[in-house]
């Protein structure tokens, strides 16, 4: 039953794609809004391709996996569907392209579905009394879990990297304030502060400032764009503060030092909260262990009493 349903679904998908290809109005004249939408989609794809070609973080991604994801991403964009903004920020922080993420999700879902089908076939051979409706729902559930699994993994990793990035931003604020106190200008202070550490977070900031210099944009606007792309609000606050310096000539050194202090206090409170949560989880585990030990001690006497 499951094989028949899968074969019917594949045949239906093939017929749908064939009808879309044959009935595609290539020769028809599109309206102005449709043409502009297609032009914007092509520009986004071109910028994404250029970013993937120049970014070293995406160089290790398998080319076949990326091509499969690009075809899926183009189909979604043509349909007006895009990845959620928080998922795009997590992917930008982790260093994975949206196309590769979509391809991984699809392959994981297909692998989970095939695994359930294979296990069901083995189980039907071992125990023929098993029905066919339950494996179908189990396969669909496994495919759903497989499709959502890579996103959950990326989100968990991005949260850890984001906490580390905030810690680096606090140190970066202190270094910028020290360079400003030494008489340097804002661009020179940013470049000097970003060149202190060889870590990956400071490397992202350094790469952002270098790209801003090559593109002719201001470094504070580039930092704000980076903070918006990876979901770090502290970089956007730094961008707004440095823009005030450039526009109004405001004194920013004391403000940067106070921002760094408040950021470290917030990180300390966050660390204390995570430590307390882990302590509570350890307490619950100890209580369950003690309860299991009590059951282990009481069970023989309870069985003897009930047997008598």
Buried (B, 14 or more C-beta within 10 A) or exposed (E): EBEEEBEEEEEEEEEEEEEEEEEEEEEEEEEEEEEEBEEEBEEEBEEBEEEBEEEEBBEEBEEEBBEBBBEBBBEBBEEEEEBEEEBBBBBBBBBBBBBBBBBBBBBBBEEBBBBBBEBBEEEBEEEEEEEEEEBBEBBBEBBEEBBEBBBEBBBEBBEEBBEEBBBBBBBBBBBBBBBBEEEBEBBEBBBBBBEEBEBEBBEBBBBBBBBBBEEEEBBBBBBBBBBBBBBBEBBBBBBEBBBBBBEEEEEBBEBBBEBBEEBBEEBEEEEEEEEEEEEEEEEEEEEEEEEEEEEEEEEEEEEEEEEE
